Amino acid sequence: MIKAVFFDLYGTLARFQPPREEVQAQACQHFGFQVARGGLVLGYAVADEWMAKINASRRPLPGMSREERDRFFAEYERLVLLGAGIKVDLQTAGKVWARVREIPYGLALFDDVLPTMDTLKRRGLILGTLSNITEDLQKLSRNLGLTTYLDFAINSWEGGIGKPHPPIFLAALERAGVLASEALMVGDSYRSDVQGALGVGIRPLLLDREDVLTGIEECPKIRALPEVMGYL
């Protein structure tokens, strides 16, 4: 019986506002690149999975020097653009990424988040969010209006290492006071959320809002948060 549900934050509960595809398209226009939203969605899917791979390594983003982080995000941007059919070198990609960072944006919840949280809370489930975001997760949760529903929020870097490594998942189980078999992990990253959860015995659900992730056999895939109800 499921007693607790853990959620990833970015891409699962929250998104950029304006959407990152719009921000990216705006930055690309500055360089004369015309990009379609569909291509950017695919490009971001590839780039995000590459980021998850790096964060799963022995030298994740927080452990990098400034120069290493700059090279990382240049490659991240190159992968985004490649998905949109634009091939550029790392130097050009770095300039586009710098332009992306200059455009103001915030975070906003997906429309299905609060109704789902409310339903889960009414059922007496323990709810938590686990994120690799390096910002103050408690403050973000308050600003997004999530604290009414969340029993806890854990920033993975508090333990010195991010998902998919076990510490954050084990910390969530401890705070929820449940066994791994009694918890469900919902996230949009196969490597960070699915493999990380499986590594400690938590049942995962892969959230693929854009239906771009294929070949996933280790766990069920859902398109929207209300589908979580069918796996409790």
C-alpha positions, 0 to 999 in steps of 0.5 A: 500500500502506498503511503507517501508520494515524492515529486521532482520539482522542475518539469514535474510540478513547475515549469519556466514562466514564460516557457523555456521554449519561448525564452529559447526562441527569443534568444535564437532570434537574436542570432538569426536562428529560426526554431520550431517549438517541437524541435526545441522540446526534443532538444531539451529532452536530450539536453536534460538527460545529458545533464542528468547523466553528468549529475549522476557522475562523480563530478556533478554540476555543483562540483565543477569550476566556473570554467567547467560549468561554462563549457557544460552549459555551452554543450547543453545549449548545443544539444538543445539547438541540435534538436531543433535542427541547428548545428553550431560550435561550442563557442556559438552555443555558449553565446546563445546560452548567455543570451538565454540567461539574460531573458527574465523568467520565473517558475510557475506550477503546471495547471494539474498540480494543485488539484492533484496535491489536494486529492492526494492530501485528502487521501491522507498521503505524505507528500514531499518534493526532491529536487536537484535545484541548488536554490532554496527549495523551502522558499521556492515551495512557499512562492509556488504555493506548495507548502500547504500540501508538502510535508517536506522539501529536500534539496539534493545538494543538502546531502552533498550529491544529487539524484540519482544517488541514494542519499536524497531518496533515503532521506525522503523515506526517513522524513516520511517514516515509510518503507521504500515499498510504501513510497511512489516517486514521480518525476520527468527524468529517467536517469535521475528520478526513475533509476534513482528511485529503483536504486533504493526500492521505491516504485517510480512513475515517469512523467512525460508531458510532451510524450517524447521519451521512448523505450522506457520499460522499467516503469509506467509512463504517465502524461499528466499528474492526475494519472498518479491516482491509478498507481496508489 
